[in-house]
Amino acid sequence: MTEERVTPLRQRMIDDMRIRGMGEKAQKSHIRAIKDFAAFLGRPPDTATPEDLRAYQLHMTDSGVTPSTFNVRIVALRFFFSMTCGREEMKRYMQFRTEPRKLPVVFSVEECPTS
């Protein structure tokens, strides 16, 4: 098994998450989200612009990412930019998606079981 190289930026993010007391699962989720963003960008994620964030959010929407996955990635990006990069202003360009509400199934009188 090969060990994955940890960049100084990733190590800083891991350290920031440890300082905040994040669990291992949350840390892995955040790292995965930032790796996905970096793959989309094709360059280090700390060099992103507001327009890059907008393009990434459109990419996630167009590729059919569920609202919950979309929001998990936004939370990771918000943490990354505000805590790791010290670029609090980038949070302004990130939007959460709402989960569509599912209406309950309503039975007609005939469909209701009688006792």
N, C-alpha and C positions, 0 to 999 in steps of 0.2 A: 504494500500500500504506500503510495507516495504522499508526502506531506505537502499541503497546499501552501504556497508562499503568501505570507501575510505582509501587505504593504503597510508603511507607517500610518497612512490614512485609516486603513481598516483597523489597525491596532489601536489607534486613538479612539475610534468609534466603540470598539469593544471595551476599552477602559472606561469611556464615558457611560456605557450601559452598565458596567459593573458598579461604578460609583452610584448610579441611580438605583441599584439593587434589582435590576431586571433578571428574570429567570432565564435559564439556558434556552428554553423554547422560544421565548420572545426575542432573545439575542439572535438566534439562528434565523428567525423570521425577518428581522430587521436587516441582517446581513444579506439574506437572499433578495430582499426587495431592492436594496442598493445595488447589488450585483446586476439585477435585471435592468435597473435604470442606467447603469454604466454601459451595459451591453447595447441598450437602445441608443445611447449617446455616441458610443464609439470612442470615448475619451474619459478621463477621470471625472467622477461625478461632482467633485468640488468646483469644477470649472463651469458648471451649468449656469445658464441665464434664465430669466423669467420666461422667455420664449421657448426655451428647451423644456421647461416644466409644462408649459401649455401643450406643446407638441406631444409630450409623453402621456399626458392625461387624455388627449384625443386618441392617441395610439391605443391606450388601454380600453377606451370606450369602443373604438372601432373593432378591436380584436375580440370583443365579447367577454371581457373580464367581468366577473360578478361584482355587484356593489360592495360586498364584504371584502373581497380580495383587493378591489380598488382602494377601499378605505384603509386596509392594513398597510398597503404600500404608501399611501399618503402619510399615515402616522409615522412610518419609518423615515420618509423623506423629511418630514417636519423635524423629527428628532435629529437627523443627520445635519441638516442645515443650521438649526438653531443651537444645538449643543456641541456638535463636533466641529463645524465650520465657523461658528459665530456669525452666521448670516441670517439673523432673525427676520430681516425684511423679506426673505424668500417665502416665508409662511403665507404671506399675503396672496401669493399666486397659486396656492393649492386649494382646491375645492373638494369637499367630501361629497359623495353621492348618497342619495337616500335610497333605502331599500323599499321597493314597491310593496304596498300593503296588500295582503291577501284577504279577500272578503270571506267570511265564514260561509259554510254551506248551510242554506236554509231549506228545511224540509217543508213540504206542503202538508196539510192536515192528513191527506190520504197516505203519505209516506211515513208518518209518525207511528211508531209501534204503540199498540194499546195494551194495557195490562189488565 
